[in-house]
Each structure stands twice: as structure tokens, then as C-alpha cells.
């Protein structure tokens, strides 16, 4: 039965090859998910802008008192979107 070799006992060349493979996998994943992250950021910005415009429009209107549910919803929204 062959014992598993500790990383500190591996050949440095083997470690470099493994590191290179890991780096390549990371770069592939990064390239795949980078557009998703950019799109999420843009979507969040658009949502924040829309909410801000809506809030600004409503300041000109006479509003009824805010309900408990509306306050809770606003707090939840702000916790997920601190830009508001």
C-alpha cells in the first residue's frame, strides 16, 4: 500500500506544474464569471437609479402614512442595496 505524499515532500517541478494547472483553471473561471459580475453591477446600478427616480417623483406627491409592511420592505431593500 502506497502512502500519500505530503506536498512538502513533492518534487518542486511537480508542484510548479500543479500550480500552473490551478492558475489556468482560475483564469478560465475568472474569464467565464467576469461578464456575469459586470452585468450584476450594471443591473444593480439601474435598479438603484430607478428606485431613486421613483422616490424623487413621489416626494412631490401627497403620500399616505407609510405602513409597517412598507417600512420593513424599505429596510430590507436598503440592506441589500446600500447605494440607496
C-alpha positions as CSV (number, residue, x, y, z in Angstrom):
1,X,0.0,0.0,0.0
2,X,1.5,3.3,-1.1
3,X,1.3,6.3,1.3
4,X,0.1,9.6,0.0
5,X,3.0,12.0,-0.5
6,X,2.8,15.3,1.6
7,X,3.0,18.5,-0.5
8,X,6.3,19.4,1.2
9,X,7.8,16.2,0.0
10,X,6.8,16.6,-3.6
11,X,9.2,17.4,-6.4
12,X,9.3,21.2,-6.9
13,X,8.9,20.7,-10.6
14,X,5.7,18.8,-10.0
15,X,4.5,21.5,-7.6
16,X,5.1,24.2,-10.3
17,X,3.2,22.1,-12.9
18,X,0.3,21.7,-10.5
19,X,0.3,25.4,-9.6
20,X,0.3,26.2,-13.3
21,X,-2.7,24.0,-13.9
22,X,-4.5,25.6,-10.9
23,X,-3.7,29.1,-12.3
24,X,-5.1,28.1,-15.7
25,X,-8.3,26.8,-14.2
26,X,-8.6,30.1,-12.2
27,X,-8.1,32.2,-15.3
28,X,-10.7,30.2,-17.1
29,X,-13.3,30.6,-14.3
30,X,-12.5,34.3,-14.0
31,X,-13.0,34.8,-17.7
32,X,-16.3,33.0,-17.5
33,X,-17.7,34.8,-14.5
34,X,-16.3,38.3,-15.1
35,X,-19.1,39.3,-17.5
36,X,-21.7,38.0,-15.0
37,X,-20.2,40.2,-12.3
38,X,-20.2,43.2,-14.6
39,X,-23.8,42.6,-15.6
40,X,-24.9,42.2,-12.0
41,X,-23.2,45.5,-11.1
42,X,-24.8,47.3,-14.0
43,X,-28.2,45.8,-13.2
44,X,-27.9,46.9,-9.5
45,X,-27.0,50.4,-10.7
46,X,-30.0,50.6,-13.0
47,X,-32.3,49.3,-10.2
48,X,-30.9,51.9,-7.7
49,X,-31.3,54.7,-10.3
50,X,-34.9,53.6,-10.9
51,X,-35.8,53.4,-7.2
52,X,-34.2,56.8,-6.6
53,X,-36.1,58.4,-9.5
54,X,-39.3,56.9,-8.2
55,X,-38.6,58.1,-4.7
56,X,-37.8,61.6,-6.0
57,X,-41.1,61.7,-8.1
58,X,-43.1,60.6,-5.0
59,X,-41.7,63.4,-2.9
60,X,-43.8,65.8,-5.0
61,X,-47.0,63.9,-4.2
62,X,-49.0,63.8,-1.1
63,X,-48.4,60.4,0.4
64,X,-50.4,58.5,2.9
65,X,-48.5,57.4,6.1
66,X,-46.1,54.6,5.5
67,X,-47.4,51.2,6.6
68,X,-45.3,48.8,8.8
69,X,-45.0,46.5,5.8
70,X,-43.7,49.3,3.6
71,X,-41.2,50.3,6.2
72,X,-40.0,46.7,6.5
73,X,-39.7,46.3,2.8
74,X,-37.7,49.5,2.5
75,X,-35.4,48.4,5.2
76,X,-34.8,45.1,3.5
77,X,-34.2,46.7,0.2
78,X,-31.7,49.1,1.7
79,X,-29.9,46.3,3.5
80,X,-29.4,44.6,0.1
81,X,-28.7,47.8,-1.8
82,X,-26.7,50.2,0.4
83,X,-26.4,52.7,-2.5
84,X,-30.0,53.8,-2.0
